[in-house]
Amino acid sequence: METTGSPAALGAALRERRRSLGMTQDDLALAIGVNRKVVGQLESGKENVRLEIVLNAARALGLNVGVEARGESGS
């Protein structure tokens, strides 16, 4: 599941995972303590969703979020 490059790519990856688990946006919203609109914003790649919400959503979906150094070429 590719999550690098943009908020939209991360949102799409979270949406894909949520759907694969058979969860609705309402289910995820309830699990992380936000309303469904926030989940929709996250999944659409809205850039001002709080980092805490992103991390909580990933955790609720059984995903790890990490930081890795890029290669020497800057890719």
mmCIF file of the N, C-alpha and C atoms, coordinates in Angstrom:
data_MODEL
# 
_entry.id   MODEL 
# 
loop_
_atom_site.group_PDB 
_atom_site.id 
_atom_site.type_symbol 
_atom_site.label_atom_id 
_atom_site.label_alt_id 
_atom_site.label_comp_id 
_atom_site.label_asym_id 
_atom_site.label_entity_id 
_atom_site.label_seq_id 
_atom_site.pdbx_PDB_ins_code 
_atom_site.Cartn_x 
_atom_site.Cartn_y 
_atom_site.Cartn_z 
_atom_site.occupancy 
_atom_site.B_iso_or_equiv 
_atom_site.pdbx_formal_charge 
_atom_site.auth_seq_id 
_atom_site.auth_comp_id 
_atom_site.auth_asym_id 
_atom_site.auth_atom_id 
_atom_site.pdbx_PDB_model_num 
ATOM 1   N N  . MET A 1 1  ? 0.848   -1.173 0.000  1.00 0.00 ? 1  MET A N  1 
ATOM 2   C CA . MET A 1 1  ? 0.000   0.000  0.000  1.00 0.00 ? 1  MET A CA 1 
ATOM 3   C C  . MET A 1 1  ? 0.898   1.242  0.000  1.00 0.00 ? 1  MET A C  1 
ATOM 4   N N  . GLU A 1 2  ? 0.892   1.983  -1.074 1.00 0.00 ? 2  GLU A N  1 
ATOM 5   C CA . GLU A 1 2  ? 1.745   3.161  -1.230 1.00 0.00 ? 2  GLU A CA 1 
ATOM 6   C C  . GLU A 1 2  ? 1.126   4.372  -0.525 1.00 0.00 ? 2  GLU A C  1 
ATOM 7   N N  . THR A 1 3  ? 1.904   4.997  0.364  1.00 0.00 ? 3  THR A N  1 
ATOM 8   C CA . THR A 1 3  ? 1.393   6.168  1.080  1.00 0.00 ? 3  THR A CA 1 
ATOM 9   C C  . THR A 1 3  ? 2.319   7.369  0.944  1.00 0.00 ? 3  THR A C  1 
ATOM 10  N N  . THR A 1 4  ? 3.290   7.296  0.074  1.00 0.00 ? 4  THR A N  1 
ATOM 11  C CA . THR A 1 4  ? 4.223   8.399  -0.063 1.00 0.00 ? 4  THR A CA 1 
ATOM 12  C C  . THR A 1 4  ? 3.783   9.325  -1.181 1.00 0.00 ? 4  THR A C  1 
ATOM 13  N N  . GLY A 1 5  ? 4.237   10.541 -1.083 1.00 0.00 ? 5  GLY A N  1 
ATOM 14  C CA . GLY A 1 5  ? 4.040   11.456 -2.188 1.00 0.00 ? 5  GLY A CA 1 
ATOM 15  C C  . GLY A 1 5  ? 3.034   12.557 -1.956 1.00 0.00 ? 5  GLY A C  1 
ATOM 16  N N  . SER A 1 6  ? 1.934   12.264 -1.327 1.00 0.00 ? 6  SER A N  1 
ATOM 17  C CA . SER A 1 6  ? 0.923   13.302 -1.171 1.00 0.00 ? 6  SER A CA 1 
ATOM 18  C C  . SER A 1 6  ? -0.121  12.910 -0.132 1.00 0.00 ? 6  SER A C  1 
ATOM 19  N N  . PRO A 1 7  ? -0.804  13.910 0.402  1.00 0.00 ? 7  PRO A N  1 
ATOM 20  C CA . PRO A 1 7  ? -1.926  13.612 1.298  1.00 0.00 ? 7  PRO A CA 1 
ATOM 21  C C  . PRO A 1 7  ? -2.999  12.785 0.591  1.00 0.00 ? 7  PRO A C  1 
ATOM 22  N N  . ALA A 1 8  ? -3.187  13.029 -0.708 1.00 0.00 ? 8  ALA A N  1 
ATOM 23  C CA . ALA A 1 8  ? -4.185  12.264 -1.458 1.00 0.00 ? 8  ALA A CA 1 
ATOM 24  C C  . ALA A 1 8  ? -3.822  10.785 -1.522 1.00 0.00 ? 8  ALA A C  1 
ATOM 25  N N  . ALA A 1 9  ? -2.531  10.482 -1.687 1.00 0.00 ? 9  ALA A N  1 
ATOM 26  C CA . ALA A 1 9  ? -2.096  9.079  -1.734 1.00 0.00 ? 9  ALA A CA 1 
ATOM 27  C C  . ALA A 1 9  ? -2.305  8.410  -0.382 1.00 0.00 ? 9  ALA A C  1 
ATOM 28  N N  . LEU A 1 10 ? -1.998  9.128  0.693  1.00 0.00 ? 10 LEU A N  1 
ATOM 29  C CA . LEU A 1 10 ? -2.220  8.580  2.034  1.00 0.00 ? 10 LEU A CA 1 
ATOM 30  C C  . LEU A 1 10 ? -3.706  8.346  2.272  1.00 0.00 ? 10 LEU A C  1 
ATOM 31  N N  . GLY A 1 11 ? -4.523  9.327  1.912  1.00 0.00 ? 11 GLY A N  1 
ATOM 32  C CA . GLY A 1 11 ? -5.971  9.187  2.082  1.00 0.00 ? 11 GLY A CA 1 
ATOM 33  C C  . GLY A 1 11 ? -6.529  8.012  1.311  1.00 0.00 ? 11 GLY A C  1 
ATOM 34  N N  . ALA A 1 12 ? -6.053  7.845  0.084  1.00 0.00 ? 12 ALA A N  1 
ATOM 35  C CA . ALA A 1 12 ? -6.512  6.722  -0.740 1.00 0.00 ? 12 ALA A CA 1 
ATOM 36  C C  . ALA A 1 12 ? -6.117  5.389  -0.116 1.00 0.00 ? 12 ALA A C  1 
ATOM 37  N N  . ALA A 1 13 ? -4.919  5.325  0.443  1.00 0.00 ? 13 ALA A N  1 
ATOM 38  C CA . ALA A 1 13 ? -4.464  4.087  1.083  1.00 0.00 ? 13 ALA A CA 1 
ATOM 39  C C  . ALA A 1 13 ? -5.310  3.775  2.313  1.00 0.00 ? 13 ALA A C  1 
ATOM 40  N N  . LEU A 1 14 ? -5.634  4.791  3.091  1.00 0.00 ? 14 LEU A N  1 
ATOM 41  C CA . LEU A 1 14 ? -6.480  4.569  4.269  1.00 0.00 ? 14 LEU A CA 1 
ATOM 42  C C  . LEU A 1 14 ? -7.879  4.130  3.851  1.00 0.00 ? 14 LEU A C  1 
ATOM 43  N N  . ARG A 1 15 ? -8.428  4.752  2.806  1.00 0.00 ? 15 ARG A N  1 
ATOM 44  C CA . ARG A 1 15 ? -9.757  4.372  2.307  1.00 0.00 ? 15 ARG A CA 1 
ATOM 45  C C  . ARG A 1 15 ? -9.750  2.925  1.823  1.00 0.00 ? 15 ARG A C  1 
ATOM 46  N N  . GLU A 1 16 ? -8.712  2.547  1.078  1.00 0.00 ? 16 GLU A N  1 
ATOM 47  C CA . GLU A 1 16 ? -8.595  1.176  0.567  1.00 0.00 ? 16 GLU A CA 1 
ATOM 48  C C  . GLU A 1 16 ? -8.573  0.172  1.724  1.00 0.00 ? 16 GLU A C  1 
ATOM 49  N N  . ARG A 1 17 ? -7.799  0.479  2.748  1.00 0.00 ? 17 ARG A N  1 
ATOM 50  C CA . ARG A 1 17 ? -7.702  -0.415 3.901  1.00 0.00 ? 17 ARG A CA 1 
ATOM 51  C C  . ARG A 1 17 ? -9.040  -0.502 4.640  1.00 0.00 ? 17 ARG A C  1 
ATOM 52  N N  . ARG A 1 18 ? -9.679  0.651  4.844  1.00 0.00 ? 18 ARG A N  1 
ATOM 53  C CA . ARG A 1 18 ? -10.980 0.661  5.524  1.00 0.00 ? 18 ARG A CA 1 
ATOM 54  C C  . ARG A 1 18 ? -11.973 -0.209 4.783  1.00 0.00 ? 18 ARG A C  1 
ATOM 55  N N  . ARG A 1 19 ? -12.031 -0.039 3.485  1.00 0.00 ? 19 ARG A N  1 
ATOM 56  C CA . ARG A 1 19 ? -12.964 -0.833 2.677  1.00 0.00 ? 19 ARG A CA 1 
ATOM 57  C C  . ARG A 1 19 ? -12.626 -2.320 2.732  1.00 0.00 ? 19 ARG A C  1 
ATOM 58  N N  . SER A 1 20 ? -11.327 -2.644 2.705  1.00 0.00 ? 20 SER A N  1 
ATOM 59  C CA . SER A 1 20 ? -10.936 -4.058 2.742  1.00 0.00 ? 20 SER A CA 1 
ATOM 60  C C  . SER A 1 20 ? -11.329 -4.710 4.063  1.00 0.00 ? 20 SER A C  1 
ATOM 61  N N  . LEU A 1 21 ? -11.453 -3.903 5.111  1.00 0.00 ? 21 LEU A N  1 
ATOM 62  C CA . LEU A 1 21 ? -11.884 -4.407 6.417  1.00 0.00 ? 21 LEU A CA 1 
ATOM 63  C C  . LEU A 1 21 ? -13.404 -4.424 6.561  1.00 0.00 ? 21 LEU A C  1 
ATOM 64  N N  . GLY A 1 22 ? -14.104 -3.952 5.538  1.00 0.00 ? 22 GLY A N  1 
ATOM 65  C CA . GLY A 1 22 ? -15.565 -3.921 5.576  1.00 0.00 ? 22 GLY A CA 1 
ATOM 66  C C  . GLY A 1 22 ? -16.121 -2.841 6.482  1.00 0.00 ? 22 GLY A C  1 
ATOM 67  N N  . MET A 1 23 ? -15.341 -1.806 6.721  1.00 0.00 ? 23 MET A N  1 
ATOM 68  C CA . MET A 1 23 ? -15.778 -0.710 7.587  1.00 0.00 ? 23 MET A CA 1 
ATOM 69  C C  . MET A 1 23 ? -16.371 0.421  6.749  1.00 0.00 ? 23 MET A C  1 
ATOM 70  N N  . THR A 1 24 ? -17.337 1.103  7.318  1.00 0.00 ? 24 THR A N  1 
ATOM 71  C CA . THR A 1 24 ? -17.860 2.315  6.702  1.00 0.00 ? 24 THR A CA 1 
ATOM 72  C C  . THR A 1 24 ? -17.100 3.512  7.260  1.00 0.00 ? 24 THR A C  1 
ATOM 73  N N  . GLN A 1 25 ? -17.289 4.661  6.632  1.00 0.00 ? 25 GLN A N  1 
ATOM 74  C CA . GLN A 1 25 ? -16.699 5.880  7.182  1.00 0.00 ? 25 GLN A CA 1 
ATOM 75  C C  . GLN A 1 25 ? -17.257 6.146  8.576  1.00 0.00 ? 25 GLN A C  1 
ATOM 76  N N  . ASP A 1 26 ? -18.524 5.864  8.779  1.00 0.00 ? 26 ASP A N  1 
ATOM 77  C CA . ASP A 1 26 ? -19.127 6.036  10.109 1.00 0.00 ? 26 ASP A CA 1 
ATOM 78  C C  . ASP A 1 26 ? -18.459 5.130  11.140 1.00 0.00 ? 26 ASP A C  1 
ATOM 79  N N  . ASP A 1 27 ? -18.155 3.898  10.759 1.00 0.00 ? 27 ASP A N  1 
ATOM 80  C CA . ASP A 1 27 ? -17.480 2.967  11.668 1.00 0.00 ? 27 ASP A CA 1 
ATOM 81  C C  . ASP A 1 27 ? -16.120 3.519  12.093 1.00 0.00 ? 27 ASP A C  1 
ATOM 82  N N  . LEU A 1 28 ? -15.350 3.983  11.122 1.00 0.00 ? 28 LEU A N  1 
ATOM 83  C CA . LEU A 1 28 ? -14.024 4.511  11.429 1.00 0.00 ? 28 LEU A CA 1 
ATOM 84  C C  . LEU A 1 28 ? -14.131 5.780  12.273 1.00 0.00 ? 28 LEU A C  1 
ATOM 85  N N  . ALA A 1 29 ? -15.061 6.640  11.917 1.00 0.00 ? 29 ALA A N  1 
ATOM 86  C CA . ALA A 1 29 ? -15.254 7.872  12.686 1.00 0.00 ? 29 ALA A CA 1 
ATOM 87  C C  . ALA A 1 29 ? -15.551 7.559  14.144 1.00 0.00 ? 29 ALA A C  1 
ATOM 88  N N  . LEU A 1 30 ? -16.416 6.606  14.383 1.00 0.00 ? 30 LEU A N  1 
ATOM 89  C CA . LEU A 1 30 ? -16.758 6.214  15.753 1.00 0.00 ? 30 LEU A CA 1 
ATOM 90  C C  . LEU A 1 30 ? -15.538 5.654  16.480 1.00 0.00 ? 30 LEU A C  1 
ATOM 91  N N  . ALA A 1 31 ? -14.740 4.865  15.775 1.00 0.00 ? 31 ALA A N  1 
ATOM 92  C CA . ALA A 1 31 ? -13.559 4.244  16.383 1.00 0.00 ? 31 ALA A CA 1 
ATOM 93  C C  . ALA A 1 31 ? -12.510 5.267  16.801 1.00 0.00 ? 31 ALA A C  1 
ATOM 94  N N  . ILE A 1 32 ? -12.436 6.398  16.090 1.00 0.00 ? 32 ILE A N  1 
ATOM 95  C CA . ILE A 1 32 ? -11.386 7.372  16.406 1.00 0.00 ? 32 ILE A CA 1 
ATOM 96  C C  . ILE A 1 32 ? -11.926 8.665  17.017 1.00 0.00 ? 32 ILE A C  1 
ATOM 97  N N  . GLY A 1 33 ? -13.225 8.717  17.252 1.00 0.00 ? 33 GLY A N  1 
ATOM 98  C CA . GLY A 1 33 ? -13.800 9.850  17.970 1.00 0.00 ? 33 GLY A CA 1 
ATOM 99  C C  . GLY A 1 33 ? -13.951 11.134 17.174 1.00 0.00 ? 33 GLY A C  1 
ATOM 100 N N  . VAL A 1 34 ? -14.243 11.000 15.879 1.00 0.00 ? 34 VAL A N  1 
ATOM 101 C CA . VAL A 1 34 ? -14.510 12.168 15.047 1.00 0.00 ? 34 VAL A CA 1 
ATOM 102 C C  . VAL A 1 34 ? -15.820 11.924 14.304 1.00 0.00 ? 34 VAL A C  1 
ATOM 103 N N  . ASN A 1 35 ? -16.278 12.917 13.535 1.00 0.00 ? 35 ASN A N  1 
ATOM 104 C CA . ASN A 1 35 ? -17.483 12.670 12.745 1.00 0.00 ? 35 ASN A CA 1 
ATOM 105 C C  . ASN A 1 35 ? -17.108 12.177 11.356 1.00 0.00 ? 35 ASN A C  1 
ATOM 106 N N  . ARG A 1 36 ? -18.075 11.649 10.647 1.00 0.00 ? 36 ARG A N  1 
ATOM 107 C CA . ARG A 1 36 ? -17.838 11.049 9.337  1.00 0.00 ? 36 ARG A CA 1 
ATOM 108 C C  . ARG A 1 36 ? -17.250 12.052 8.356  1.00 0.00 ? 36 ARG A C  1 
ATOM 109 N N  . LYS A 1 37 ? -17.618 13.314 8.468  1.00 0.00 ? 37 LYS A N  1 
ATOM 110 C CA . LYS A 1 37 ? -17.095 14.338 7.565  1.00 0.00 ? 37 LYS A CA 1 
ATOM 111 C C  . LYS A 1 37 ? -15.566 14.414 7.649  1.00 0.00 ? 37 LYS A C  1 
ATOM 112 N N  . VAL A 1 38 ? -15.015 14.280 8.834  1.00 0.00 ? 38 VAL A N  1 
ATOM 113 C CA . VAL A 1 38 ? -13.564 14.326 9.014  1.00 0.00 ? 38 VAL A CA 1 
ATOM 114 C C  . VAL A 1 38 ? -12.912 13.132 8.321  1.00 0.00 ? 38 VAL A C  1 
ATOM 115 N N  . VAL A 1 39 ? -13.511 11.970 8.427  1.00 0.00 ? 39 VAL A N  1 
ATOM 116 C CA . VAL A 1 39 ? -12.977 10.787 7.745  1.00 0.00 ? 39 VAL A CA 1 
ATOM 117 C C  . VAL A 1 39 ? -13.005 11.016 6.236  1.00 0.00 ? 39 VAL A C  1 
ATOM 118 N N  . GLY A 1 40 ? -14.073 11.589 5.733  1.00 0.00 ? 40 GLY A N  1 
ATOM 119 C CA . GLY A 1 40 ? -14.157 11.896 4.309  1.00 0.00 ? 40 GLY A CA 1 
ATOM 120 C C  . GLY A 1 40 ? -13.064 12.859 3.872  1.00 0.00 ? 40 GLY A C  1 
ATOM 121 N N  . GLN A 1 41 ? -12.798 13.873 4.693  1.00 0.00 ? 41 GLN A N  1 
ATOM 122 C CA . GLN A 1 41 ? -11.737 14.827 4.384  1.00 0.00 ? 41 GLN A CA 1 
ATOM 123 C C  . GLN A 1 41 ? -10.376 14.138 4.374  1.00 0.00 ? 41 GLN A C  1 
ATOM 124 N N  . LEU A 1 42 ? -10.146 13.293 5.352  1.00 0.00 ? 42 LEU A N  1 
ATOM 125 C CA . LEU A 1 42 ? -8.893  12.549 5.425  1.00 0.00 ? 42 LEU A CA 1 
ATOM 126 C C  . LEU A 1 42 ? -8.704  11.698 4.180  1.00 0.00 ? 42 LEU A C  1 
ATOM 127 N N  . GLU A 1 43 ? -9.728  10.951 3.813  1.00 0.00 ? 43 GLU A N  1 
ATOM 128 C CA . GLU A 1 43 ? -9.632  10.045 2.673  1.00 0.00 ? 43 GLU A CA 1 
ATOM 129 C C  . GLU A 1 43 ? -9.521  10.783 1.341  1.00 0.00 ? 43 GLU A C  1 
ATOM 130 N N  . SER A 1 44 ? -10.008 12.005 1.283  1.00 0.00 ? 44 SER A N  1 
ATOM 131 C CA . SER A 1 44 ? -9.904  12.769 0.033  1.00 0.00 ? 44 SER A CA 1 
ATOM 132 C C  . SER A 1 44 ? -8.593  13.535 -0.066 1.00 0.00 ? 44 SER A C  1 
ATOM 133 N N  . GLY A 1 45 ? -7.764  13.454 0.977  1.00 0.00 ? 45 GLY A N  1 
ATOM 134 C CA . GLY A 1 45 ? -6.448  14.083 0.934  1.00 0.00 ? 45 GLY A CA 1 
ATOM 135 C C  . GLY A 1 45 ? -6.414  15.526 1.379  1.00 0.00 ? 45 GLY A C  1 
ATOM 136 N N  . LYS A 1 46 ? -7.444  15.954 2.098  1.00 0.00 ? 46 LYS A N  1 
ATOM 137 C CA . LYS A 1 46 ? -7.442  17.334 2.593  1.00 0.00 ? 46 LYS A CA 1 
ATOM 138 C C  . LYS A 1 46 ? -6.206  17.536 3.469  1.00 0.00 ? 46 LYS A C  1 
ATOM 139 N N  . GLU A 1 47 ? -5.472  18.593 3.205  1.00 0.00 ? 47 GLU A N  1 
ATOM 140 C CA . GLU A 1 47 ? -4.158  18.772 3.812  1.00 0.00 ? 47 GLU A CA 1 
ATOM 141 C C  . GLU A 1 47 ? -4.177  19.275 5.249  1.00 0.00 ? 47 GLU A C  1 
ATOM 142 N N  . ASN A 1 48 ? -5.287  19.779 5.739  1.00 0.00 ? 48 ASN A N  1 
ATOM 143 C CA . ASN A 1 48 ? -5.259  20.327 7.090  1.00 0.00 ? 48 ASN A CA 1 
ATOM 144 C C  . ASN A 1 48 ? -5.909  19.428 8.142  1.00 0.00 ? 48 ASN A C  1 
ATOM 145 N N  . VAL A 1 49 ? -6.024  18.134 7.856  1.00 0.00 ? 49 VAL A N  1 
ATOM 146 C CA . VAL A 1 49 ? -6.498  17.187 8.865  1.00 0.00 ? 49 VAL A CA 1 
ATOM 147 C C  . VAL A 1 49 ? -5.375  16.998 9.885  1.00 0.00 ? 49 VAL A C  1 
ATOM 148 N N  . ARG A 1 50 ? -5.719  17.079 11.163 1.00 0.00 ? 50 ARG A N  1 
ATOM 149 C CA . ARG A 1 50 ? -4.699  16.981 12.217 1.00 0.00 ? 50 ARG A CA 1 
ATOM 150 C C  . ARG A 1 50 ? -3.952  15.652 12.156 1.00 0.00 ? 50 ARG A C  1 
ATOM 151 N N  . LEU A 1 51 ? -2.664  15.737 12.413 1.00 0.00 ? 51 LEU A N  1 
ATOM 152 C CA . LEU A 1 51 ? -1.811  14.551 12.410 1.00 0.00 ? 51 LEU A CA 1 
ATOM 153 C C  . LEU A 1 51 ? -2.326  13.507 13.397 1.00 0.00 ? 51 LEU A C  1 
ATOM 154 N N  . GLU A 1 52 ? -2.799  13.932 14.534 1.00 0.00 ? 52 GLU A N  1 
ATOM 155 C CA . GLU A 1 52 ? -3.342  13.006 15.539 1.00 0.00 ? 52 GLU A CA 1 
ATOM 156 C C  . GLU A 1 52 ? -4.471  12.164 14.946 1.00 0.00 ? 52 GLU A C  1 
ATOM 157 N N  . ILE A 1 53 ? -5.309  12.773 14.135 1.00 0.00 ? 53 ILE A N  1 
ATOM 158 C CA . ILE A 1 53 ? -6.423  12.050 13.514 1.00 0.00 ? 53 ILE A CA 1 
ATOM 159 C C  . ILE A 1 53 ? -5.889  11.034 12.501 1.00 0.00 ? 53 ILE A C  1 
ATOM 160 N N  . VAL A 1 54 ? -4.889  11.436 11.726 1.00 0.00 ? 54 VAL A N  1 
ATOM 161 C CA . VAL A 1 54 ? -4.283  10.515 10.754 1.00 0.00 ? 54 VAL A CA 1 
ATOM 162 C C  . VAL A 1 54 ? -3.710  9.302  11.474 1.00 0.00 ? 54 VAL A C  1 
ATOM 163 N N  . LEU A 1 55 ? -2.960  9.548  12.540 1.00 0.00 ? 55 LEU A N  1 
ATOM 164 C CA . LEU A 1 55 ? -2.350  8.449  13.288 1.00 0.00 ? 55 LEU A CA 1 
ATOM 165 C C  . LEU A 1 55 ? -3.401  7.560  13.942 1.00 0.00 ? 55 LEU A C  1 
ATOM 166 N N  . ASN A 1 56 ? -4.441  8.160  14.503 1.00 0.00 ? 56 ASN A N  1 
ATOM 167 C CA . ASN A 1 56 ? -5.518  7.376  15.119 1.00 0.00 ? 56 ASN A CA 1 
ATOM 168 C C  . ASN A 1 56 ? -6.237  6.526  14.080 1.00 0.00 ? 56 ASN A C  1 
ATOM 169 N N  . ALA A 1 57 ? -6.468  7.087  12.905 1.00 0.00 ? 57 ALA A N  1 
ATOM 170 C CA . ALA A 1 57 ? -7.134  6.329  11.840 1.00 0.00 ? 57 ALA A CA 1 
ATOM 171 C C  . ALA A 1 57 ? -6.270  5.151  11.407 1.00 0.00 ? 57 ALA A C  1 
ATOM 172 N N  . ALA A 1 58 ? -4.991  5.395  11.193 1.00 0.00 ? 58 ALA A N  1 
ATOM 173 C CA . ALA A 1 58 ? -4.091  4.305  10.806 1.00 0.00 ? 58 ALA A CA 1 
ATOM 174 C C  . ALA A 1 58 ? -4.090  3.207  11.860 1.00 0.00 ? 58 ALA A C  1 
ATOM 175 N N  . ARG A 1 59 ? -4.003  3.602  13.115 1.00 0.00 ? 59 ARG A N  1 
ATOM 176 C CA . ARG A 1 59 ? -3.992  2.623  14.214 1.00 0.00 ? 59 ARG A CA 1 
ATOM 177 C C  . ARG A 1 59 ? -5.292  1.817  14.220 1.00 0.00 ? 59 ARG A C  1 
ATOM 178 N N  . ALA A 1 60 ? -6.421  2.492  14.067 1.00 0.00 ? 60 ALA A N  1 
ATOM 179 C CA . ALA A 1 60 ? -7.719  1.805  14.080 1.00 0.00 ? 60 ALA A CA 1 
ATOM 180 C C  . ALA A 1 60 ? -7.850  0.836  12.911 1.00 0.00 ? 60 ALA A C  1 
ATOM 181 N N  . LEU A 1 61 ? -7.130  1.117  11.832 1.00 0.00 ? 61 LEU A N  1 
ATOM 182 C CA . LEU A 1 61 ? -7.174  0.249  10.652 1.00 0.00 ? 61 LEU A CA 1 
ATOM 183 C C  . LEU A 1 61 ? -6.079  -0.809 10.667 1.00 0.00 ? 61 LEU A C  1 
ATOM 184 N N  . GLY A 1 62 ? -5.320  -0.873 11.763 1.00 0.00 ? 62 GLY A N  1 
ATOM 185 C CA . GLY A 1 62 ? -4.274  -1.880 11.890 1.00 0.00 ? 62 GLY A CA 1 
ATOM 186 C C  . GLY A 1 62 ? -3.045  -1.581 11.055 1.00 0.00 ? 62 GLY A C  1 
ATOM 187 N N  . LEU A 1 63 ? -2.788  -0.306 10.802 1.00 0.00 ? 63 LEU A N  1 
ATOM 188 C CA . LEU A 1 63 ? -1.639  0.094  9.990  1.00 0.00 ? 63 LEU A CA 1 
ATOM 189 C C  . LEU A 1 63 ? -0.587  0.774  10.849 1.00 0.00 ? 63 LEU A C  1 
ATOM 190 N N  . ASN A 1 64 ? 0.668   0.628  10.458 1.00 0.00 ? 64 ASN A N  1 
ATOM 191 C CA . ASN A 1 64 ? 1.775   1.345  11.080 1.00 0.00 ? 64 ASN A CA 1 
ATOM 192 C C  . ASN A 1 64 ? 2.110   2.554  10.224 1.00 0.00 ? 64 ASN A C  1 
ATOM 193 N N  . VAL A 1 65 ? 2.477   3.629  10.873 1.00 0.00 ? 65 VAL A N  1 
ATOM 194 C CA . VAL A 1 65 ? 2.951   4.819  10.175 1.00 0.00 ? 65 VAL A CA 1 
ATOM 195 C C  . VAL A 1 65 ? 4.368   5.060  10.657 1.00 0.00 ? 65 VAL A C  1 
ATOM 196 N N  . GLY A 1 66 ? 5.293   5.208  9.725  1.00 0.00 ? 66 GLY A N  1 
ATOM 197 C CA . GLY A 1 66 ? 6.688   5.385  10.101 1.00 0.00 ? 66 GLY A CA 1 
ATOM 198 C C  . GLY A 1 66 ? 7.372   6.427  9.244  1.00 0.00 ? 66 GLY A C  1 
ATOM 199 N N  . VAL A 1 67 ? 8.608   6.696  9.607  1.00 0.00 ? 67 VAL A N  1 
ATOM 200 C CA . VAL A 1 67 ? 9.432   7.636  8.870  1.00 0.00 ? 67 VAL A CA 1 
ATOM 201 C C  . VAL A 1 67 ? 10.704  6.927  8.457  1.00 0.00 ? 67 VAL A C  1 
ATOM 202 N N  . GLU A 1 68 ? 11.050  7.026  7.187  1.00 0.00 ? 68 GLU A N  1 
ATOM 203 C CA . GLU A 1 68 ? 12.267  6.394  6.675  1.00 0.00 ? 68 GLU A CA 1 
ATOM 204 C C  . GLU A 1 68 ? 13.074  7.439  5.925  1.00 0.00 ? 68 GLU A C  1 
ATOM 205 N N  . ALA A 1 69 ? 14.383  7.316  6.010  1.00 0.00 ? 69 ALA A N  1 
ATOM 206 C CA . ALA A 1 69 ? 15.246  8.198  5.249  1.00 0.00 ? 69 ALA A CA 1 
ATOM 207 C C  . ALA A 1 69 ? 15.134  7.870  3.768  1.00 0.00 ? 69 ALA A C  1 
ATOM 208 N N  . ARG A 1 70 ? 15.138  8.908  2.947  1.00 0.00 ? 70 ARG A N  1 
ATOM 209 C CA . ARG A 1 70 ? 15.138  8.685  1.502  1.00 0.00 ? 70 ARG A CA 1 
ATOM 210 C C  . ARG A 1 70 ? 16.537  8.326  1.049  1.00 0.00 ? 70 ARG A C  1 
ATOM 211 N N  . GLY A 1 71 ? 16.642  7.737  -0.113 1.00 0.00 ? 71 GLY A N  1 
ATOM 212 C CA . GLY A 1 71 ? 17.943  7.354  -0.668 1.00 0.00 ? 71 GLY A CA 1 
ATOM 213 C C  . GLY A 1 71 ? 18.806  8.568  -0.981 1.00 0.00 ? 71 GLY A C  1 
ATOM 214 N N  . GLU A 1 72 ? 20.042  8.322  -1.298 1.00 0.00 ? 72 GLU A N  1 
ATOM 215 C CA . GLU A 1 72 ? 21.009  9.377  -1.608 1.00 0.00 ? 72 GLU A CA 1 
ATOM 216 C C  . GLU A 1 72 ? 20.549  10.300 -2.722 1.00 0.00 ? 72 GLU A C  1 
ATOM 217 N N  . SER A 1 73 ? 19.778  9.775  -3.660 1.00 0.00 ? 73 SER A N  1 
ATOM 218 C CA . SER A 1 73 ? 19.325  10.578 -4.794 1.00 0.00 ? 73 SER A CA 1 
ATOM 219 C C  . SER A 1 73 ? 18.204  11.525 -4.434 1.00 0.00 ? 73 SER A C  1 
ATOM 220 N N  . GLY A 1 74 ? 17.701  11.450 -3.196 1.00 0.00 ? 74 GLY A N  1 
ATOM 221 C CA . GLY A 1 74 ? 16.598  12.317 -2.773 1.00 0.00 ? 74 GLY A CA 1 
ATOM 222 C C  . GLY A 1 74 ? 15.233  11.833 -3.179 1.00 0.00 ? 74 GLY A C  1 
ATOM 223 N N  . SER A 1 75 ? 15.128  10.590 -3.620 1.00 0.00 ? 75 SER A N  1 
ATOM 224 C CA . SER A 1 75 ? 13.830  10.041 -4.045 1.00 0.00 ? 75 SER A CA 1 
ATOM 225 C C  . SER A 1 75 ? 13.064  9.483  -2.894 1.00 0.00 ? 75 SER A C  1 
# 
